[in-house]
Amino acid sequence: MPGFADLGFTAFTTTRQAGDYALASAEPAASVFGRWTALMDALGARRLATAHQVHGDRVLEHGDGWAGWLRDTSGADGHFSTVAGTAMAVTLADCVPVFMAHPSGIAAVLHSGWKGTAACIVQRGLDAFTRRGISVGEIRVHLGPAICGRCYEVSPEVYAAVTGDRVSQPTPVDLRAVIARQARGAVVTRSESCTRCDNDRFFSHRAGDTARQLGVIARLI
């Protein structure tokens, strides 16, 4: 992923080949939880933060007073941490994984579908950095694999909620383009991979998949 490794971060989106990370998967629980355990072992992280995702704009902030795998069940779609040894993950299947990092070692990862984008969750993520005196222009943001604008047609109501513009019929919308505008001032890069166009590589809700991939960011040192 561009612009993250040189800051000391591991950041990536898993692929179909890595398997399903949905906790509601039809697969045996041992298989799914085994993937999560293997992921944490591979990362070498002391902590892994996840949450019950609700397509909102809440971003959890994680300190260092814990270890192991944390799953917050109160509902959140973003994670933020200033502490080394912390991995954070969101589940995805068309929604945009938003990775954020700063040279000081601070990081965040967000799950931004149309509802999260309409609620401007990316601003909540940026706010977590700026509250610590960091300029927006110093924050690196990467928008990972997600459904592309050609494949994502939405109702007039959803289009208006996401873009602020009015249309009279179902219209395609590019969530990554909208999020990039919302993150104006930050250093923004984006993947060109589409979860539906590249359905052989990624799970896609619109293509009929019930499985989920992960967006993961970790600072280990």
C-alpha positions as CSV (number, residue, x, y, z in Angstrom):
1,M,0.0,0.0,0.0
2,P,1.5,3.3,-1.0
3,G,3.0,5.6,1.6
4,F,2.6,3.4,4.7
5,A,5.4,0.9,5.0
6,D,8.0,3.7,5.1
7,L,6.2,5.0,8.2
8,G,6.5,1.7,10.0
9,F,2.9,0.5,9.3
10,T,1.6,-2.8,7.9
11,A,-1.6,-2.0,6.0
12,F,-3.5,-4.2,3.6
13,T,-6.9,-5.6,2.5
14,T,-7.2,-9.3,2.5
15,T,-8.4,-11.1,-0.7
16,R,-10.8,-14.0,-1.5
17,Q,-7.9,-16.4,-1.4
18,A,-7.4,-15.6,2.3
19,G,-10.9,-16.7,3.1
20,D,-14.0,-15.4,4.9
21,Y,-13.6,-13.3,8.0
22,A,-17.3,-12.7,8.7
23,L,-18.2,-13.9,12.2
24,A,-21.7,-14.8,10.9
25,S,-20.2,-17.0,8.2
26,A,-21.9,-20.3,7.3
27,E,-18.5,-21.9,7.7
28,P,-17.6,-23.8,10.9
29,A,-16.7,-21.4,13.7
30,A,-13.3,-23.1,14.1
31,S,-12.4,-22.2,10.5
32,V,-13.3,-18.6,10.8
33,F,-11.8,-18.0,14.2
34,G,-8.7,-19.9,13.1
35,R,-8.2,-17.3,10.4
36,W,-8.5,-14.5,12.9
37,T,-6.0,-16.2,15.2
38,A,-3.6,-16.9,12.4
39,L,-3.8,-13.2,11.3
40,M,-2.9,-11.9,14.8
41,D,0.0,-14.4,15.0
42,A,1.2,-13.4,11.6
43,L,1.1,-9.7,12.5
44,G,2.9,-10.2,15.8
45,A,0.6,-7.7,17.4
46,R,-0.1,-7.5,21.1
47,R,-3.6,-6.1,20.5
48,L,-6.2,-6.5,17.7
49,A,-9.2,-4.1,17.8
50,T,-12.4,-4.9,15.9
51,A,-16.1,-3.9,16.5
52,H,-19.6,-4.8,15.6
53,Q,-20.1,-2.5,12.5
54,V,-23.3,-0.5,12.1
55,H,-22.6,1.7,9.1
56,G,-22.3,4.8,11.3
57,D,-19.6,7.3,12.0
58,R,-18.3,6.3,15.5
59,V,-14.5,5.9,15.7
60,L,-13.1,4.0,18.8
61,E,-9.8,5.2,20.3
62,H,-7.6,2.4,21.7
63,G,-4.9,2.9,24.3
64,D,-2.4,0.3,25.7
65,G,-4.1,-1.0,28.8
66,W,-5.1,-4.3,27.3
67,A,-3.9,-7.2,25.2
68,G,-5.4,-9.9,23.0
69,W,-8.4,-9.6,20.6
70,L,-10.9,-6.9,21.5
71,R,-14.3,-6.9,19.8
72,D,-16.5,-3.9,20.8
73,T,-20.1,-4.9,20.6
74,S,-21.6,-1.4,21.1
75,G,-21.3,-0.5,17.5
76,A,-18.6,1.4,15.7
77,D,-17.1,1.6,12.2
78,G,-13.6,3.0,12.9
79,H,-10.5,2.5,15.0
80,F,-7.8,4.9,16.1
81,S,-4.6,4.3,18.1
82,T,-1.4,6.1,19.1
83,V,0.1,3.0,20.6
84,A,2.6,0.7,19.0
85,G,1.8,-3.0,19.0
86,T,-1.8,-2.3,18.1
87,A,-3.5,-3.8,15.0
88,M,-7.0,-2.6,13.9
89,A,-9.4,-4.2,11.4
90,V,-12.7,-3.6,9.7
91,T,-14.7,-6.1,7.7
92,L,-15.7,-5.3,4.1
93,A,-17.5,-6.5,1.0
94,D,-17.9,-3.4,-1.3
95,C,-17.6,-0.7,1.3
96,V,-14.4,1.4,1.3
97,P,-11.6,0.6,3.7
98,V,-10.0,4.0,4.7
99,F,-6.5,3.7,6.0
100,M,-4.9,6.7,7.8
101,A,-1.4,7.2,9.2
102,H,1.0,9.8,10.4
103,P,4.8,9.8,10.7
104,S,4.5,10.0,14.5
105,G,3.1,6.5,14.5
106,I,-0.6,7.3,14.9
107,A,-3.0,5.4,12.7
108,A,-6.7,4.7,12.0
109,V,-8.8,2.4,9.8
110,L,-12.4,3.1,8.9
111,H,-15.3,1.2,7.2
112,S,-17.1,3.6,4.9
113,G,-20.2,2.4,3.0
114,W,-22.8,4.9,1.7
115,K,-24.1,5.6,5.2
116,G,-20.7,6.1,6.7
117,T,-19.7,8.3,3.7
118,A,-23.0,10.4,4.1
119,A,-22.2,10.8,7.8
120,C,-18.6,11.8,6.8
121,I,-16.8,9.2,9.0
122,V,-13.6,10.2,7.3
123,Q,-13.9,13.6,9.1
124,R,-14.3,11.8,12.4
125,G,-11.1,9.9,11.7
126,L,-9.2,13.1,10.7
127,D,-10.5,14.8,13.9
128,A,-8.9,12.2,16.0
129,F,-5.5,13.2,14.6
130,T,-6.1,17.0,14.6
131,R,-7.2,16.9,18.3
132,R,-3.6,15.9,19.0
133,G,-2.2,18.9,17.2
134,I,-1.5,17.2,13.9
135,S,-2.1,19.1,10.7
136,V,-4.5,17.5,8.1
137,G,-1.8,18.0,5.5
138,E,0.5,15.6,7.4
139,I,-2.0,12.7,7.4
140,R,-1.7,10.0,4.7
141,V,-5.0,8.5,3.6
142,H,-5.4,5.5,1.4
143,L,-8.8,4.3,0.0
144,G,-8.6,0.6,-0.6
145,P,-10.4,-1.9,-2.8
146,A,-14.1,-1.2,-2.9
147,I,-17.0,-1.2,-5.4
148,C,-16.3,1.3,-8.2
149,G,-18.5,4.1,-9.5
150,R,-19.5,2.1,-12.6
151,C,-20.8,-0.8,-10.5
152,Y,-22.5,1.0,-7.7
153,E,-25.9,2.4,-8.7
154,V,-28.0,3.8,-5.9
155,S,-31.4,5.3,-5.5
156,P,-32.0,9.0,-5.8
157,E,-32.4,9.2,-2.0
158,V,-29.0,7.6,-1.4
159,Y,-27.3,9.6,-4.1
160,A,-28.6,12.8,-2.5
161,A,-27.4,11.7,1.0
162,V,-23.9,10.8,-0.3
163,T,-23.3,13.7,-2.7
164,G,-25.7,16.4,-1.8
165,D,-27.0,16.5,-5.4
166,R,-30.5,15.7,-6.6
167,V,-31.2,13.2,-9.3
168,S,-34.5,11.7,-10.6
169,Q,-33.5,8.1,-11.2
170,P,-31.0,5.5,-9.9
171,T,-27.5,6.8,-10.5
172,P,-24.0,5.4,-10.1
173,V,-21.9,6.9,-7.4
174,D,-18.1,6.6,-6.7
175,L,-17.8,6.4,-2.9
176,R,-14.0,6.7,-3.1
177,A,-14.2,9.9,-5.1
178,V,-16.6,11.4,-2.5
179,I,-14.4,10.3,0.4
180,A,-11.4,11.8,-1.3
181,R,-13.2,15.2,-1.5
182,Q,-14.2,14.9,2.2
183,A,-10.5,14.3,3.1
184,R,-9.4,17.4,1.2
185,G,-6.1,18.6,2.5
186,A,-4.8,15.2,3.5
187,V,-2.4,13.2,1.3
188,V,-4.9,10.9,-0.4
189,T,-4.2,7.9,-2.6
190,R,-6.7,5.3,-3.8
191,S,-6.8,1.8,-5.1
192,E,-8.3,1.2,-8.5
193,S,-9.5,-2.3,-7.7
194,C,-13.2,-2.9,-7.7
195,T,-14.7,-5.6,-5.5
196,R,-17.3,-6.4,-8.1
197,C,-15.3,-6.1,-11.3
198,D,-12.5,-8.1,-9.6
199,N,-14.8,-10.5,-7.9
200,D,-12.4,-13.3,-8.6
201,R,-10.0,-11.5,-6.1
202,F,-12.4,-9.9,-3.6
203,F,-15.8,-10.6,-2.0
204,S,-18.6,-8.4,-3.2
205,H,-22.1,-8.0,-1.6
206,R,-23.5,-6.7,-4.9
207,A,-22.1,-9.8,-6.6
208,G,-23.9,-12.0,-4.2
209,D,-21.2,-12.9,-1.7
210,T,-22.0,-13.2,2.0
211,A,-18.3,-13.5,3.0
212,R,-16.2,-10.6,4.1
213,Q,-12.6,-9.5,3.7
214,L,-10.6,-7.3,6.1
215,G,-8.9,-3.9,6.0
216,V,-6.1,-4.1,8.5
217,I,-3.5,-1.5,9.8
218,A,-0.9,-2.2,12.4
219,R,2.0,-0.4,13.9
220,L,4.2,-3.0,15.5
221,I,7.3,-0.9,16.6
